[in-house]
């Protein structure tokens, strides 16, 4: 028995409108949420044309699909999704002539997209996690929809049938969880790191930090709840779902300061030439379906948002630095950067909000343009909510003169140690000589 996808009703209209302009095909992403029982699709987003002027000159063969462009789009979109949402699959609308090759093309895209997204993640999926991804194909002439799934954990996976069911107001009353996480991460830069690879060192540091987040204790509205209990247990459910309404849970994250006494830890001494310091307070948010969600699902979604939001904005910062300073920057100097701030934008008819990041000098028009390009969604300037203050990255090299001073101090200390050792040998020799003289005089008398 295949999986069932409950789909926001407006997606059917969106796909139908795209099909009228298909020449000869169009691709896109399906955005939603997995759960053990069923999956939810709340958005469909077309792949933006690589060149607006050449959009009508797409080669009439699926072999010409620009796989890299589609996976890049998926990576950009994934940054704009709060916790609980992910790229759930891909869709294709094609003319009848191309339909027979559509499923093979979709299968290839699903695995390429998943590989690209997995490469960026600092967390690993749970063993029981759903690994099926949807491949939706629509004929532009007949409007017939065929949905199949592939297991992305199995490279040899074959297609399995899936049900595609439209539902109105699907995410109008989803549950939201939010928290503020204070960040103060110190990442050493090893002297052996080639060319002071800041991005690689930062990712390694964030990887260690992400494990702390995974091991943290989460208080939901001030309480610790068992993983398998229902998130809404003991709470009154909101009545009616004709209008978007959100039940919001405030979450506190308690990070463990040290390991348990039963675990042994070792100290490692490494030679470093500087450090990266990430500081600030980041706003995190996750959404979960309202079909008896478990605490475990909700906490997992929020954990991943915490990890993703810091990792994503560091990536955005380094991409910006490459654009402005070039990838071949040789100097390693004291640098102070401001991380992009997080913002949220509502989705019409839904309690879910989408996310993005802005630098201080970015205008609202640039953000609006990005939402249209990446998510095919028009956004009003007044609907852009900046959620947080400023977070910073401070890159601190060890000054050359400080290194010289430390080296001089080390040399002096070594010489002093050797002198003390030699003095010990001299004193020992002197004592031995005196003892022999004393002994000789004593027996002579």
N, C-alpha and C positions, 0 to 999 in steps of 0.2 A: 504493500500500500504506500503510495507516494505522499508527499507533504502537501499541506493545504496552505495557500497564501490568501490571507484576507487583505483586500486592496482598497485603498481610499477611492471612493466613487469618482472623484474628479480626474483620476489618472486615466480612466477610460476615455473621457472627453479629450484629454491632452494628447493621448496616443492617436485618437481619431483625427485630430486637427493636424498632427504631424504627417499622417498618412496621405493627406490630400496634397502635400507639397513634396512627396518623395520622388526624387529623380537621381538615381534609381533606388537608393536605399538611405536609411538614416540609422544611427546607433545611439545608444544612451545607457544610463545607469539606473538601477532600481535601488532606492534607499529605504531602509526600514529596520526591523528588529526581529531577531530569532528568539524563539522560546521552545522549550521541550515539546509542547503540544502543537503549536502552530506558528506561522510566521506572519509578519505584518509588513505591508508595503505602503508607505505614506507619501512617497515622492517618486516621480520618474523625471529624469533630467537628460535632455538630449546632449550629445557630444557637440561642443561648439565647433563651428567650421574653422579650419585652420587658416583659411584666407577667404574673407567675405566675398571677394570679387571672383573667386574660382569655385564658389559653392555649387554653381550649376554645371561645372565641368568635371564632376566626379566620374572617374572611369567606371564603366558599367560592369565591373567584375568584383566579386567579393575578395578575390585574391589581392586586390589593391588596397584593402583596409589598412589604414595607418595605425598599427597596433601600438606603437610608442606614443602617439598622440592621445589615444584613448586611455592608456594606462596612466599617462601624465595627468589627464583630466580627473581620473579616479583618485589619484593621490591628492590633488588640489581640493577636490570635493570632500574627501575624508577629513581634512583639516577643519572643515566648516561644520562638522557634525558633532553635537554634544554627546556625552556618554549615553550608551544604550542604542545609538543609531550607527549603522554601518552600511557599506555598499553591499547590498544583498544579492546583487546579480546584474545582468546586462540584458538589454532588449535590442531588437532589430526589427525595423519595418522595411520590407523589401517588396519589389514588384514580383508578380507570379513567376517570371522567368528566373529569378534568383532564389526562389524559395527553397528549392531542393538542396542548395549549397549553404543555406542559412544556418542550419544546426551545427555543421562542422565549424563554421566561422565563429559562432557563438561559443562553442566549447573551447576553442583556442583562446578567445577573449577572456572567458571566465578564469582560466588558469593563469593567464598573463596578468590580469588585474589583481588576483589574489596574491600572486608572487610579489608584485610591486608593493602592495599594501603590507604584506607580512614583513618585508625587508625593513620597513621603517619602524615597526612596533618594538617597544621595549618590554612588552609583556607576552606571555605565552598562553594560548587558548587552553581551557580546562579540558580534561579527558572526556567529560560527558557533553562537551559543547557541540552544538549543531554545526556541521561542516558542509552541509549542502548549500549550493548557490543556484539561483534561478537563471534560466535561459529562456527568455520570452521572445517568441517570434510572431509577427503580425503581417498578414498579407495586405498590401496597400489596396488591392482591388476588392477582395471579398470581406476585408476587416476581420477575418478569422484569426483567433488568438490560440497559439499552442504554447504551453508552459511545460518545461522539463527541468530537472535538477541534475547537478553533478556534484559528487563528493570531492572537494578540492584537496582533501588529505590523501586521496588516492589518484595518482597520475593516470592510472588505467581505468578510471571510473567511466562507466557507460551511462547513458541517459536514462533517467527514471521519470515516469509521468507525474505531473503535479496538478492539483486543482487551483484554479484562479478565480476567486470569488470577490465581487465588488460589494462594498459595504459603505453606507453613508456615515459621516461623522465618526470615522474609525478612530482617530486620535484626539477627538474633542475633549475627552476627560482623562487623558493619561496622567500618571502620577509623576511628580517632579521631586528630585532631591538636589539640595544645594549645599555647598560648604565653601569656606574660605580657608586656604592653606597657606600658612606662613612659610616662606622658603628662605633658607640660608644655607646654601650648599657651597662647600669649599672643595675645589677640584685641583689637586696638584698637577703641575706640568713636569713630567719626567725629563731629566737632562738627556735621556737616550731617545726621546721622541723626535723623529726626523722633521726638521724644519718647523718644529713647534706646531704640530698639526692640532690646531685649536678645536676644530670641529670633532675630530676623532676623540680627543681627550674629553671634551664636553659630553659626548655621547657615552663614553665609558663611565664618567662620573654620574650621569643621569641614570645609567643602568644600575649602579650601586644604590642610588637614592630610590629608584623604583621598587627595589626589593624591600626597602624600609616601609614604603607605602603599602605594599602587598601584605606586610606583617602587622600593620597598624590596627588599632581597635577603633571601630566606628560606632558612635552613639547616635541613634536616630531619635530625634526629639528628646534627647537626654537619656535614652535608654539603650542598653545592650540587648539585642534580640537574637534568638536562635536562628541559624541559617535557614532552616526548613519551615519556619513559621511564615504565615502570610504577612505581607507588609502592612496591610490595613487591619490586622487583627487588633481588636479593641478600639478601633476608630469608627466613627459614623461615616458611611459612604454618602457622597453627594448624590442628590436626586436629579435625574434628568440629564440628558447629554445633547440637547439640541443646540446649546451654545457652548463654546469652548470654556471649560472651567478646569482649574488645576488644583489638585490637592498637593500642597508643598510640604516637604519634610526637611527640617533643618538638621544638618549632620555635623557633628564634631569629630575631627580626626585626631586620635591620640597616638603619636608615634613613640615606639619603644626606644628608650634612651640607651639601653644596653641589652646584651644577650642574657639568657637565663644562666643560672649558676651551673647548670649541668653541661653547658657547652663550653668547650675550651676555645680560647682565642689566642692568636699569636700576633705579635707586633712585627711589622716589616719596616726596615729603614731603607728609604730610597733617596737617591740624589735628585733634587728638583731644581729647576731653573725659573720657577715662578708658579703662579696659581690663577685659577679662574674662580670668581666668586659670584654666585647668583643670589640675589636678594630681592624680596618683595612679598606681596600677598596676592595670590592668584585666586580668581573666582572660578569655581567648578560647578558643573551642573550635569545631571543625568535624568533621563526620562524612561519610564517603564510602563508597559501596557497595563490595562486595568482588569485583566482576566486572572484574578487571584494570583498576583505576582508574589514570589517568595522573597524573603529578605536577602537571601544569597544572590539572586539575580540583580536586585537593586544595588547592593553594595559593590558587586563586581562591575556594574556599569559606571558607578561613580569613581571607583579606583582607576579604571581605565581612562576616564576623563581627566583625572588629576595628572596621571602620567603623560597622557597625550598632549595636554595643553601646554605643559612646560617644554616637552620635547619638540612640539610643532613650532612654537614661537622661537626657539633656539635655531631650528632649521631655517625659518624665515629670516632671522637676523643674519645668519651666515650667507644665505643667498643674496641678501641685500648688500652685504659687504663685498661679495664677489662681483656684483654688478657695478658697485661704485669704486672699488679699489683694485679689482682684478684678482685672479686666482694665484698669481705668482708673487704675491707680496712677500718680501724677504725680511724686512725689519721686524723686530719683536720688541715693541715698546709698550709703555703703560697706556692702556686704552680703557675708556669708559663708555659703555653703550647702554641705551635704553631699549628694553625688550618691547615688542609691539603689545599694545593693550587689547584685551579681549572685549568683544561687543556681542550683543545678542539681537536678533531680529525675529519678530513673530511670524508665524505661518498662518495665513487666513484659514479660519475654520478649524484650527487645531490648537491644542494647549502646548504643543511643542514649539520651541524657539531654536532657530539655527544660529550658528556662531561664525565669527570671523575675527581677524586681528588687524589693527591699524597702528601705523607709526604716528608720532605726534604731528607731523607736517602733512598728513594725508587729509584731503578734504572729503566731505560726505559724498560728493559726486563720484569720486574714485571708488568708494565702497559700493555705491549703488551700481556702478558699471560692472564691478567684479561679481555681484550677485546675479546680474543679468547674464553675464558671460558664463559663469561656473554653474549656477543653479537655475538659470532661465526663469528668474523671479524678479519682478519689479519691486523695489523697496522705496518707501517714502523716507525722506531725511529725518522726519520726526519719529520714525519707528526704530531708528538706530540707537540702541541703548548701550553706552559704554559702561562696563560692569565694574571696573576696578581702577586703582591708581597706577603709579609707575613702578615697574620692576626693572632691575638693572643687572648688567653684566660688567664686572670689573676684572680686567685682565692685568695681572700684576707680575711683571718679570722681576727677577732678582737683579738689581743693578750691578754692573761690572765692577765698580769700585768696592761694593759690598762683598762680592765674590773674592776680590783681591785681599780685602781685609780678613775675610774668613779663612782664606788660604794661608795668609801670614800668621794668623792666630793658630791655625792648625800646625804650621811648621814650627812655631815657637813652642807649642805644647809638646810636639814630638821631640824636639831637641831637649826640652826640659826633662821629659820622661827618660830620654836616653842618658842625660847627665845624672839624673837621680839613680838610674840603674848602675852607671859607671861609678858614681860615688859610693854606692853600696858595695861594689866590688873592691874599691880602694880601702874603704873602712874595714871590710872583712879581711883583706890582706894585712892591713896594719895591725889588727887585733891578733892575727895569727903570728906575725913577727914578734909582737910584744910578749905574746904567750910563750913563744919559744925562748926568748931572751930571759924571761922571768924563770922559766923552768931550768935553763942552763945555770943561771946564777944560784938558784936554790940548791941544785945538786952539787955545784962547786963548793959552796960553803959547807 
